[in-house]
Amino acid sequence: MTEGPTPRDPGNEPPREPVAGPEAPVDQPPPDHRPADTTPGAHDAPRWDSPGTPPPPPPPPQGGTWDPGAAPPPPPPSGGQGWGQQPGEYGQQPGYQQPGYQQPGGQYPGQPAGTGMTENVASGLSYVLTWLTGLIFLLVDRRPEVRFHAMQSIAYGVLWTLVLVVRPYMPRPIGALLGIVLFAFFIGWIVLMIQGFQGRHFKLPVIGDFAEQQAGRPGL
């Protein structure tokens, strides 16, 4: 008995191509197809007609080399801060103004009005003609220290003038004693002027307390 041909397994057979060649995908537009009502936008990448010429690479960034396979750098963060600025570096805060420099002896905001002189000069000049210059500076200058020296000059000058007027009408022994008092007034007047020009708060025993009380009154 003769055996016939052995049947072949369909799984072992190689795949056969159709006679007309590989089938083209159905309902799929060709690569260069674009609808008629579609206009290219600014975001579309430029198309190159020649398949053999690749597009030129973009210029490399400053400070480094360009890698064709690297992803493009992300956009700079919003808020006005560039890539070159460190997070800890900040500019001048909005609305902040640097305070200006004020010359010594000038007027500062909130300070009482004065005569335009420095405080020690005005204090020393208030003793020059005793009560007369003291009255002028008391009415013109509003600074507390100048007003104190001006009031002390007024009180000192009034007492000095009073002794000078009364002395001729006193008997000889009392007149001699008042002469010594007038000389003491002269020495005290020089000391008061020196202390005033040096800017010191020199206060006489009784007259100084009276001058402090009167100089602090707002009505004067």
C-alpha positions as CSV (number, residue, x, y, z in Angstrom):
1,M,0.0,0.0,0.0
2,T,1.5,3.3,-1.1
3,E,1.2,6.4,1.1
4,G,0.1,9.7,-0.4
5,P,1.7,13.1,0.1
6,T,1.8,14.4,3.6
7,P,-0.5,17.4,4.1
8,R,1.4,20.7,4.9
9,D,0.6,22.7,8.0
10,P,-0.9,26.2,7.1
11,G,1.0,27.8,10.0
12,N,4.4,26.9,8.6
13,E,3.7,28.5,5.2
14,P,5.2,32.0,4.6
15,P,2.8,34.9,4.1
16,R,1.9,35.6,0.5
17,E,1.7,39.1,-0.9
18,P,-1.3,40.0,-3.0
19,V,-0.9,40.1,-6.8
20,A,-1.4,43.9,-7.1
21,G,1.3,44.6,-4.4
22,P,0.9,45.9,-0.8
23,E,-2.5,47.3,-0.2
24,A,-2.6,51.1,0.4
25,P,-4.5,52.3,3.5
26,V,-8.1,53.2,2.8
27,D,-9.5,56.6,3.7
28,Q,-6.1,58.1,4.6
29,P,-4.9,61.2,2.8
30,P,-1.4,61.3,1.4
31,P,1.4,63.0,3.5
32,D,1.3,66.2,1.4
33,H,-2.5,66.6,1.4
34,R,-3.9,69.8,2.9
35,P,-7.6,70.7,2.9
36,A,-8.5,73.5,0.5
37,D,-10.1,75.7,3.2
38,T,-7.1,75.5,5.6
39,T,-4.6,78.3,5.5
40,P,-1.1,77.8,7.1
41,G,-0.6,79.7,10.3
42,A,2.4,81.3,11.9
43,H,2.8,78.2,14.1
44,D,3.2,75.8,11.2
45,A,6.7,74.7,10.6
46,P,8.2,75.6,7.2
47,R,8.0,72.9,4.6
48,W,10.9,72.0,2.4
49,D,10.2,71.0,-1.2
50,S,13.5,69.2,-1.6
51,P,13.6,66.0,0.5
52,G,17.3,65.8,0.2
53,T,18.2,69.2,1.8
54,P,17.5,69.3,5.6
55,P,16.5,72.7,7.2
56,P,19.3,74.7,8.7
57,P,19.6,74.3,12.5
58,P,18.7,77.3,14.7
59,P,21.6,79.5,16.0
60,P,23.2,78.2,19.2
61,P,22.3,80.1,22.4
62,Q,24.8,82.5,23.9
63,G,27.3,81.1,26.4
64,G,27.0,77.5,25.2
65,T,26.8,75.0,22.3
66,W,23.6,73.9,20.6
67,D,22.7,70.3,20.7
68,P,20.4,69.2,17.8
69,G,18.8,66.5,19.9
70,A,18.1,68.6,23.0
71,A,14.7,70.0,23.7
72,P,14.3,73.8,23.4
73,P,14.8,75.8,26.6
74,P,11.7,76.7,28.5
75,P,10.4,80.3,28.4
76,P,11.7,82.7,31.1
77,P,9.6,83.0,34.3
78,S,6.9,85.6,34.4
79,G,7.2,88.6,36.7
80,G,9.9,90.6,34.9
81,Q,12.8,88.4,36.2
82,G,15.2,87.3,33.4
83,W,17.4,84.2,33.3
84,G,20.5,86.2,34.2
85,Q,19.1,87.4,37.5
86,Q,19.4,85.3,40.5
87,P,16.3,84.7,42.7
88,G,17.9,86.5,45.6
89,E,18.7,89.6,43.6
90,Y,16.0,92.2,43.8
91,G,16.0,95.7,42.5
92,Q,14.7,98.8,44.4
93,Q,11.3,98.2,45.9
94,P,8.5,100.2,44.3
95,G,7.5,103.2,46.2
96,Y,10.7,103.4,48.2
97,Q,12.7,106.6,48.2
98,Q,16.0,107.1,49.7
99,P,16.0,109.8,52.3
100,G,17.9,112.9,51.4
101,Y,20.7,114.4,53.3
102,Q,20.0,117.5,55.4
103,Q,22.7,120.0,56.2
104,P,23.5,120.5,59.9
105,G,21.7,123.5,61.3
106,G,18.9,123.4,58.7
107,Q,15.2,123.0,59.2
108,Y,14.0,119.4,59.7
109,P,10.3,118.4,59.2
110,G,8.4,119.0,62.4
111,Q,11.1,121.3,63.9
112,P,9.9,124.7,65.1
113,A,10.8,127.6,62.8
114,G,14.0,129.5,63.6
115,T,16.1,132.5,62.4
116,G,18.1,130.5,59.9
117,M,21.2,130.5,62.2
118,T,22.5,127.5,64.1
119,E,21.2,127.0,67.6
120,N,24.4,127.9,69.4
121,V,25.0,131.1,67.3
122,A,21.4,132.3,68.0
123,S,21.8,131.4,71.7
124,G,25.0,133.3,72.0
125,L,23.8,136.4,70.1
126,S,20.8,136.7,72.4
127,Y,23.2,137.8,75.2
128,V,25.0,140.5,73.2
129,L,22.7,143.4,74.2
130,T,21.2,141.6,77.2
131,W,17.4,142.2,77.4
132,L,17.2,143.9,74.0
133,T,18.6,141.1,71.9
134,G,17.0,138.6,74.2
135,L,13.6,140.1,73.4
136,I,14.2,140.0,69.7
137,F,15.2,136.3,69.6
138,L,12.4,135.4,72.0
139,L,9.8,136.8,69.5
140,V,11.5,135.5,66.3
141,D,13.0,132.1,67.1
142,R,10.8,129.2,68.2
143,R,13.4,126.7,69.1
144,P,13.2,125.8,72.9
145,E,16.9,126.1,73.6
146,V,17.2,129.5,71.9
147,R,14.1,130.7,73.7
148,F,15.6,129.7,77.0
149,H,18.8,131.7,76.5
150,A,16.8,134.6,75.2
151,M,14.5,134.6,78.3
152,Q,17.5,134.3,80.6
153,S,19.2,137.2,78.8
154,I,16.1,139.3,79.3
155,A,15.9,138.6,83.1
156,Y,19.7,139.0,83.5
157,G,19.7,142.3,81.6
158,V,16.7,143.7,83.5
159,L,18.4,143.1,86.9
160,W,21.7,144.5,85.6
161,T,20.0,147.7,84.4
162,L,18.1,148.0,87.6
163,V,21.3,147.9,89.7
164,L,22.9,150.4,87.4
165,V,20.0,152.9,87.6
166,V,19.7,152.6,91.4
167,R,23.4,152.9,92.3
168,P,23.8,156.7,92.0
169,Y,21.0,157.3,94.5
170,M,22.4,155.1,97.2
171,P,24.8,156.2,100.0
172,R,28.5,155.8,99.5
173,P,29.0,152.5,101.3
174,I,26.0,150.9,99.5
175,G,27.1,152.5,96.2
176,A,30.6,150.9,96.6
177,L,29.0,147.6,97.2
178,L,26.7,148.0,94.2
179,G,29.8,148.8,92.1
180,I,31.2,145.3,93.0
181,V,27.8,143.8,92.0
182,L,28.0,145.6,88.7
183,F,31.4,144.2,88.0
184,A,30.1,140.7,88.9
185,F,27.3,141.3,86.4
186,F,29.8,142.1,83.7
187,I,31.8,138.9,84.3
188,G,28.6,136.9,84.3
189,W,27.5,138.5,81.0
190,I,30.8,137.3,79.3
191,V,30.4,133.8,80.7
192,L,26.8,133.6,79.5
193,M,27.8,134.6,76.0
194,I,30.6,132.0,75.9
195,Q,28.3,129.3,77.1
196,G,25.6,130.2,74.6
197,F,28.0,130.2,71.6
198,Q,29.3,126.8,72.7
199,G,25.8,125.4,72.7
200,R,25.6,124.5,76.4
201,H,22.5,124.7,78.5
202,F,24.1,127.0,81.2
203,K,21.5,127.9,83.8
204,L,21.8,130.5,86.5
205,P,20.6,129.6,90.0
206,V,17.3,131.6,90.2
207,I,17.1,133.4,86.8
208,G,17.6,130.1,84.9
209,D,14.5,128.4,86.5
210,F,12.4,131.4,85.7
211,A,13.7,131.4,82.1
212,E,12.8,127.7,81.7
213,Q,9.3,128.2,82.9
214,Q,8.7,131.3,80.7
215,A,10.4,129.8,77.6
216,G,8.1,126.8,77.6
217,R,4.9,128.8,77.5
218,P,3.2,128.6,74.1
219,G,1.9,132.2,74.2
220,L,5.4,133.7,74.2
